[in-house]
Amino acid sequence: MPGADPFSEEQVGLLLAAAARRSRRENAWITLLIHSGFRAQEILRCRVLDVADGIRVRPYLRIDRRRMKGGRGPRRRSVTARTVPVSNDASDALCDYLQERAAQGTLHPDAPLFLSRNRGPLSIWRANVILKELIADAGFAGEGRFSTHSGRKAWAHKLYAVSGDILLVRDGVFHVTK
């Protein structure tokens, strides 16, 4: 989204702390959003088996082509599955969340990774509402225009700051050239 601002490092810390106080689901979702570079919709389309074997989190997250942006339309052949490493922070947050799901009896390999209250997949609309609530809880509401895309932008900014390689960032966010 052109209008979305990336989260700063300080805002990321505040946001993660606010999510950890609220719930394991929100902590896992926001941590994965900030540490993976995936679009929010792609993360919300994930299944448990995409990231874990039971409660054991894999060292990578693989999102199948059909769950990615453009993976179902006429250009779907140009879209391929994408695999990224799972950071230690995201792995810890996902492990806590999956253990909670196992205790609730809702941890099935083909179930959505992030469940809504009615046990369906968490919607992008609800994810945006949760993010706005987390931003307010973190105390930086009104400082910029933030959306779920801000996590992806923050990840891309950090990758560029570390590497200085714009081509690596392009590939990391899966922007392909024709």
C-alpha positions in Angstrom: 0.0 0.0 0.0 1.6 3.3 -1.1 0.0 5.1 1.9 1.2 2.8 4.6 4.2 3.9 6.6 6.7 1.2 7.8 7.1 0.6 11.5 10.2 2.0 13.1 12.4 -0.3 15.3 11.0 1.4 18.4 7.4 0.9 17.1 8.1 -2.7 16.4 9.2 -3.2 20.0 6.2 -1.5 21.3 3.9 -3.4 19.0 5.3 -6.8 19.9 5.1 -6.0 23.6 1.4 -4.9 23.2 0.7 -8.1 21.3 2.4 -10.3 23.9 0.1 -8.7 26.6 -3.1 -9.4 24.6 -3.0 -13.0 23.4 -0.7 -15.7 22.0 -2.5 -15.7 18.7 -2.0 -11.9 18.2 1.6 -12.2 19.4 2.3 -15.0 16.9 0.5 -13.3 14.0 2.1 -9.9 14.5 5.6 -11.4 15.1 5.3 -13.4 11.9 4.1 -10.4 10.0 7.0 -8.3 11.0 9.7 -11.0 10.7 8.8 -12.7 7.4 8.2 -10.2 4.7 5.0 -11.9 3.6 1.8 -10.0 2.9 -0.7 -10.2 5.7 -3.2 -12.0 3.5 -0.7 -14.7 2.7 0.0 -15.3 6.4 -3.7 -15.5 7.1 -4.1 -18.1 4.4 -1.5 -20.4 6.0 -2.4 -23.8 7.4 -0.8 -25.3 10.5 1.1 -27.8 8.3 2.8 -24.9 6.4 4.7 -24.0 9.6 4.7 -26.9 12.0 4.7 -30.6 12.6 2.3 -30.7 15.5 3.6 -28.2 18.0 7.1 -28.3 16.6 7.7 -25.2 14.5 9.8 -25.8 11.4 12.8 -23.7 10.7 11.1 -22.3 7.6 7.7 -21.2 6.4 6.5 -22.3 3.0 3.5 -20.7 1.4 2.1 -22.6 -1.5 1.4 -20.7 -4.8 -2.4 -20.9 -4.5 -2.2 -19.0 -1.2 -0.1 -16.2 -2.5 -1.2 -13.0 -4.2 -1.8 -13.8 -7.9 -1.5 -17.5 -7.3 -5.0 -18.3 -8.6 -5.5 -15.9 -11.4 -4.6 -15.9 -15.1 -0.9 -15.0 -14.3 -0.6 -17.9 -11.8 2.1 -19.6 -13.7 4.4 -16.7 -13.0 3.8 -17.1 -9.2 5.7 -19.8 -7.4 5.6 -21.1 -3.8 7.9 -19.1 -1.5 9.9 -20.4 1.5 11.5 -18.1 4.1 13.3 -18.9 7.3 11.4 -18.4 10.5 13.2 -16.1 12.9 13.8 -17.2 16.5 11.3 -14.6 17.8 8.6 -15.8 15.4 9.4 -19.5 16.2 9.0 -18.9 19.9 5.7 -17.0 19.4 4.4 -19.7 17.1 5.4 -22.4 19.5 3.5 -20.8 22.4 0.4 -20.3 20.2 0.5 -23.8 18.8 0.8 -25.3 22.4 -2.3 -23.2 23.4 -4.1 -24.5 20.3 -3.1 -28.1 21.2 -4.5 -27.7 24.7 -7.8 -26.4 23.2 -8.0 -29.3 20.8 -8.0 -27.1 17.7 -4.6 -28.1 16.4 -5.1 -30.0 13.2 -2.6 -30.0 10.3 -5.0 -28.7 7.7 -6.7 -26.2 10.0 -6.0 -22.5 9.4 -2.9 -21.3 11.3 -4.7 -18.3 12.8 -8.2 -19.0 13.9 -11.1 -16.5 14.4 -13.5 -16.8 17.3 -15.8 -19.0 15.1 -12.9 -21.4 14.4 -12.6 -20.2 10.7 -9.5 -18.4 9.4 -8.9 -15.0 10.8 -10.1 -12.5 8.2 -8.0 -9.6 6.8 -10.6 -7.2 8.0 -10.3 -8.5 11.6 -6.5 -8.6 11.3 -6.7 -4.8 10.5 -8.9 -4.2 13.5 -6.5 -6.1 15.7 -3.5 -4.2 14.4 -5.3 -0.8 15.0 -6.0 -1.9 18.6 -2.4 -3.0 19.1 -1.1 0.3 17.8 -3.4 2.1 20.2 -2.3 -0.1 23.1 1.4 0.4 22.1 0.8 4.2 22.4 1.9 5.4 18.9 -1.6 5.8 17.3 -1.7 9.0 15.3 2.0 9.1 14.5 1.6 7.8 11.0 -0.6 5.9 8.6 -0.2 2.2 9.5 -1.8 -0.9 8.1 -1.0 -4.6 7.9 1.4 -3.7 5.0 3.5 -1.7 7.4 5.0 -4.9 8.8 6.1 -6.0 5.3 7.6 -2.5 4.7 9.4 -2.5 8.0 10.9 -5.9 7.2 12.0 -4.7 3.7 13.6 -1.5 5.2 15.5 -3.6 7.8 16.7 -6.0 5.1 17.9 -3.1 3.0 19.6 -1.5 6.0 21.5 -4.7 6.8 22.4 -5.8 3.2 22.4 -2.6 1.1 21.3 -4.8 -1.8 18.1 -3.6 -3.4 17.9 -6.7 -5.6 17.9 -8.9 -2.5 15.1 -6.8 -1.0 13.1 -7.2 -4.3 13.5 -10.9 -4.2 12.8 -11.0 -0.5 9.4 -9.4 -0.9 8.8 -11.4 -4.0 8.5 -8.6 -6.5 9.3 -10.1 -9.8 10.3 -8.3 -13.0 8.9 -9.2 -16.4 
